[in-house]
Amino acid sequence: MTELAKRGLTTAVICSEPFRALGKNQARVFGAPDLPLVMIAHPLGGLSFEQVQGRALVAIPQVVDLIKAALK
């Protein structure tokens, strides 16, 4: 993701709260400190389809906002 972000492409990483610091640190280490994190509830593994769908419904507006910002 960081390579795509450094090339100017709209990019984000979807992660849950326990991984926020790791995501920010990795983005910084790999040269994309402003890489957006799309935050969802933890955990993602072991969930039912409906629960995963709920996580997606939280992520989608965040992704749409990133795309809109990139188009301005």
NUFITOR-534265 format. One record per residue (C-alpha): y, z, x; residue in one letter; residue number from 1. Coordinates in steps of 0.25 Angstrom, whole numbers, plus 5000, padded with zeros to 4 digits. Last residue first. Layout:
BEGIN
{{Y; Z; X}; A; NUM}
...
This chain:
BEGIN
{{5070; 4979; 4956}; K; 72}
{{5056; 4974; 4955}; L; 71}
{{5051; 4985; 4964}; A; 70}
{{5056; 4996; 4955}; A; 69}
{{5049; 4989; 4943}; K; 68}
{{5036; 4989; 4951}; I; 67}
{{5037; 5003; 4955}; L; 66}
{{5040; 5007; 4941}; D; 65}
{{5028; 5000; 4936}; V; 64}
{{5019; 5007; 4946}; V; 63}
{{5024; 5021; 4941}; Q; 62}
{{5023; 5016; 4927}; P; 61}
{{5008; 5012; 4930}; I; 60}
{{5004; 5025; 4937}; A; 59}
{{5004; 5035; 4925}; V; 58}
{{4996; 5025; 4916}; L; 57}
{{4987; 5023; 4928}; A; 56}
{{4984; 5038; 4929}; R; 55}
{{4981; 5038; 4914}; G; 54}
{{4971; 5026; 4915}; Q; 53}
{{4964; 5034; 4926}; V; 52}
{{4962; 5045; 4916}; Q; 51}
{{4958; 5036; 4905}; E; 50}
{{4947; 5029; 4915}; F; 49}
{{4942; 5043; 4918}; S; 48}
{{4945; 5050; 4931}; L; 47}
{{4937; 5053; 4943}; G; 46}
{{4947; 5049; 4953}; G; 45}
{{4962; 5048; 4949}; L; 44}
{{4965; 5062; 4952}; P; 43}
{{4977; 5065; 4951}; H; 42}
{{4988; 5060; 4943}; A; 41}
{{4996; 5047; 4947}; I; 40}
{{5007; 5044; 4956}; M; 39}
{{5012; 5030; 4960}; V; 38}
{{5016; 5032; 4975}; L; 37}
{{5027; 5023; 4979}; P; 36}
{{5027; 5019; 4994}; L; 35}
{{5040; 5024; 5000}; D; 34}
{{5034; 5028; 5013}; P; 33}
{{5028; 5015; 5016}; A; 32}
{{5025; 5015; 5031}; G; 31}
{{5010; 5019; 5031}; F; 30}
{{5013; 5033; 5035}; V; 29}
{{5024; 5034; 5023}; R; 28}
{{5014; 5028; 5013}; A; 27}
{{5003; 5037; 5018}; Q; 26}
{{5012; 5050; 5017}; N; 25}
{{5016; 5046; 5003}; K; 24}
{{5002; 5044; 4998}; G; 23}
{{4997; 5057; 5005}; L; 22}
{{5008; 5065; 4998}; A; 21}
{{5005; 5059; 4984}; R; 20}
{{4990; 5060; 4985}; F; 19}
{{4988; 5073; 4977}; P; 18}
{{4998; 5067; 4967}; E; 17}
{{4990; 5055; 4964}; S; 16}
{{4991; 5041; 4970}; C; 15}
{{4995; 5027; 4966}; I; 14}
{{5001; 5020; 4978}; V; 13}
{{5013; 5010; 4977}; A; 12}
{{5017; 4996; 4981}; T; 11}
{{5028; 4986; 4978}; T; 10}
{{5027; 4977; 4989}; L; 9}
{{5037; 4977; 5000}; G; 8}
{{5028; 4974; 5012}; R; 7}
{{5029; 4989; 5016}; K; 6}
{{5024; 4992; 5002}; A; 5}
{{5012; 4983; 5004}; L; 4}
{{5008; 4990; 5017}; E; 3}
{{5010; 5003; 5011}; T; 2}
{{5000; 5000; 5000}; M; 1}
